[in-house]
Amino acid sequence: MKETDPTLPPRRRPSAFILDEDQASRNETVPQPHRSPRSFDDGVMLTPDDKDPFNAPSELGVDPLPVALPRPRRRFSFLNLAAAAFGTFLSLAFGLWADRIVRDLFNRADWLGYAALTALGLGILAVAVMAGREIFGLLRLSAVQTLKVQAEEALQNPRPLAARALLASLAKLLSHRPETAKGRAALDATKDEIIDGPQLVELVERELLGPLDRKARSLILNASKRVSIVTAVSPRAIVDLAYVLFEVTRLIRAMAELYGGRPGTIGLIRLMRDVVAHLAVTGSIAVGDSLAQQVLGHGLASKLSSRLGEGVINGLLTARIGIAAMDLCRPLPFRVLRRPGIGDFMADIASVGAAKDRE
């Protein structure tokens, strides 16, 4: 037996090494040992639904849509019952009266009866057309409010489907306005482009409502100037009140028509009621302190007479009503474009008062 040299390092026996690929193939081919079943009743905990990460909203920021609350059921009202009963009675009485008149005219002469029937038919047709116009105006006003709700939903959704639907509805509503022709053409060119929902809503506001906002500011400014001049030179307070009411009514109607509302008489009355309610809710109907401080802060009280100062105050109040009407009639909320304020009109109205005072 041969002895080894103690000065040399010890020999290493040969061994085998398994590479990663060989290990993976070996794991696939070699069967795993059978494991006996065990119970996990004591160690398993169920995750509640509200804490489950798979039920949470996605990371894109899409919030769940709010659920619309059902409208409260109207209670029985004797006033509505009396109005329906008397309305039916008056309709029957008018029908019997018209029938008796037509019969009497036919007894006198046939041409008188036919003339009465023609006049009655024309009158009924005119009433039906007026009722249709009022209903159409109310529907257009409700469509404007629906667009506001769609805009809020589109701003919360990053996908452009809701924003595209909003664009189509708004373009249809404002198709009769020549100021929006350029904006509609620019938005039509973006059909094949990929734009997120909020950015598309901002683009719609800038392209379609930007020219209309400038027109609305000119309407408010012109109405405020006229009110300021007329109320400064009118001799009676009743004349001031009548003219302010006339000018405010015309301004609200023009604002609604500008943004696609086109209300009828009933719709205009409802819109005026909403404007007053909006001023009351925002706390702007009592502008005595803030508005007087702004006027006095600009030194207008020392430059204008008391009568012309009242005219300036009335003009600024008219401008505030116009801004409230703009908030209600505008199909989209102010997001990209700046909302006008009283300060935007104060210098122009005050300059009119100062020029009138120098005369």
JOHUTA-V499539 format. One record per pair of residues at least 6 apart in sequence whose ideal C-beta (glycine too) atoms are under 8 Angstrom apart, sorted by the first residue. I is the first residue (numbers start at 1). J is the second residue. Records with the same first field share a line. If there is no record, write none. Layout:
BEGIN
I->J + J
END
This chain:
BEGIN
4->11
18->26
49->55
57->63 + 64
60->158
61->156 + 158
62->156 + 157 + 158
63->156
65->153
98->120
101->116
102->113 + 116 + 117 + 120
103->113
105->112 + 113 + 115 + 116
106->112 + 113
130->264
133->264
134->264 + 265 + 266 + 267
136->264
137->261 + 262 + 263 + 264 + 266 + 267
138->263 + 264 + 266 + 267 + 270
140->173 + 260 + 261 + 262 + 263 + 267
141->256 + 261 + 263 + 267 + 270 + 271
143->169 + 173 + 260
144->173 + 259 + 260 + 261 + 329 + 331
147->166 + 169 + 170 + 173 + 331 + 332
148->331 + 332 + 333
150->162 + 165 + 166 + 169
151->166 + 201 + 331 + 332 + 333
152->333
153->162
154->162 + 163 + 165 + 166 + 197 + 198 + 200 + 201
155->197 + 198 + 201 + 335
157->163 + 197
158->196 + 197 + 198
159->196 + 197
160->194 + 195 + 196 + 197 + 200
161->197
162->197
163->195 + 197 + 198 + 200 + 201 + 204
164->200
166->201 + 204
167->187 + 200 + 204
170->204 + 208 + 331 + 332
171->180 + 184 + 187 + 208
173->260 + 331
174->180 + 184 + 208 + 212 + 259 + 260 + 331
175->184
176->260
177->212 + 258 + 260
179->211 + 212 + 215
180->208 + 211 + 212
182->207 + 211
183->207 + 208 + 210 + 211
184->207 + 208
186->207
187->203 + 204 + 207 + 208
190->200 + 203
195->203
201->332 + 335
202->335 + 336
204->332
205->332 + 335 + 336 + 337
206->336 + 337
209->330 + 331 + 332 + 337
210->337
212->258 + 259
213->326 + 330 + 337 + 340
215->258
216->255 + 258 + 259 + 322 + 326
217->340 + 344
219->251 + 254 + 255 + 258 + 322
220->251 + 318 + 319 + 322 + 323 + 326 + 340 + 345
221->319 + 345 + 348 + 349
223->247 + 248 + 250 + 251 + 318 + 319 + 322
224->315 + 316 + 318 + 319 + 322 + 345 + 348 + 349
225->315 + 348 + 349 + 352
226->247
227->243 + 244 + 247 + 311 + 314 + 315 + 318
228->311 + 312 + 314 + 315 + 318 + 349 + 352 + 353
229->311 + 352 + 356
230->240 + 243 + 311
231->240 + 243 + 244 + 310 + 311 + 314 + 315
232->307 + 308 + 310 + 311 + 312 + 353 + 356
233->311 + 356
234->240 + 243
240->314
244->314 + 318
247->318
248->272 + 318 + 321
249->268 + 272
251->318 + 321 + 322 + 325
252->268 + 271 + 272 + 275 + 321 + 322 + 325
253->263 + 268
255->261 + 322 + 325 + 326 + 329
256->262 + 263 + 267 + 268 + 271 + 325 + 329
258->329
259->329 + 330 + 331
260->331
261->267 + 271 + 329
263->270 + 271
271->325 + 328 + 329
274->328
275->321 + 324 + 325 + 328
276->285
278->324 + 327 + 328
279->285 + 320 + 321 + 324
282->324
284->320 + 324
287->316 + 317 + 320
291->313 + 316 + 317 + 320 + 342
292->313
294->342 + 343 + 346
295->301 + 309 + 312 + 313 + 316 + 346 + 350
298->346 + 350
300->309 + 312 + 350 + 353 + 354
301->309
303->354 + 357
304->312 + 350 + 353 + 354 + 357
305->357
308->353 + 356 + 357
309->353
311->353 + 356
312->349 + 350 + 353
315->345 + 349 + 352 + 353
316->342 + 345 + 346 + 349
319->342 + 345 + 349
320->342
323->339 + 340 + 341 + 342
326->340
327->339
END
